Amino acid sequence: MLAISARIELAPENTVAYVAAAQKIIVPTHEEAGCLLYSIAVDINHSNVIWITEQWESESALIAHLSMPHIIEFLAFCGTVDITDMNVIKFDVSAAGPLELPES
């Protein structure tokens, strides 16, 4: 499994347009083969920071996702807004399970 964590910082005046464009890619991405999780959220402390969390069954599923028409259109839109900082990390996950919280 692959996991992606992306932090995207936008010029404040671009945040509303970015969120509106991002909302359009959620449903079609969830329908893609190999998509285990796809979530986009606004940071509660910094309203111009967007977090994207993804989980994919395989590298090939992720590559296929990146070539989907809705993603190509979204990435083209991203070229029209002022992204002031971006950090995207891909994790290759060999095992995953629930977090067991310690007894208090």
N, C-alpha and C positions, 0 to 999 in steps of 0.2 A: 504494500500500500504506500502511496505517496501522500504527503500532507504539505500544503502550501500555507504560509502565513505572510500576508502582505500588509504593510502600513503605507498609506498614501496620504501625503499632506498637500492640500490644495490651497490656492489663494482663496481667502474667505468668500469673495464674490463669485467663485465657481462652484461652491459646495452644493447649492440647490440644484443646479443643472446636472452635476455629476450624479447625485443621488437619483434624480429622475431618470437619467440614462441607465444607471445600474439596475434600477427596478425592472427594466425591460428584459434583462438577461437572466434573471433568477429562474423563472419557470422553464424556459427552454433548456437551460443548463441542467436543472434537476432531471429532465427527461433524457439526457444523454447517457449512452451506455458507459458504465464504469464510474459514474458520479456517485460517490457515497455521501458527500456533504458539500454544499456550496452556500456560503453565507456572507453577506455584506452588511456592515454595521458602521454607524457614526460613533466615534469616541465620545463618551459622556463628559469627558473633561476638556476636550478640544473639538469643537463642532466642525472644524475644517479638516479633521483627520478621519480617514476611512480605513477600516480594517476588513480585509477579505480573508476568509478561512475556507480552505478547500481540502477535500480528501478524495483521492482517485484510486481505483483498483490497480492501475498500472501506469507506467510511463506512456504506453501507446494510447491509453484513454485520455491522458492529459494532452498529448500531442494532437489527438483528434479534436478535443475540445477547442484548442487554440486555433484550429482551422475552420471552425463552424462559422457560418455567415453572421449569426448574431454577435459573436465575439469579434470577428473582423470589423464589423460595423462599430461596436463599442470601442475597440482600440483606436479606430479612426477618430471617433469622437474625443477620446482622451488626448489626442494630438491637438485639439482645439482649446483645451483648458490649461490653466497655469498650474502644473504640478510642481510644487516647490521642493518636495523631498519624497523619495520612494525607496522602500526597502522590501524586497521580496525574497523569501527563503523557502527552499524546497527541502523537505525531509523525506528520507527513505525509511519507512517504518517497518521494522521486522516483527513487532508484536504490539498489541494494544489491548487494553482492558479497562474495567472501571477503576476509579481511584477509591481506595478504601480509606475513609477518614478515621483517625485515631479516636478511641473512646475518650470522653472528657471526664 
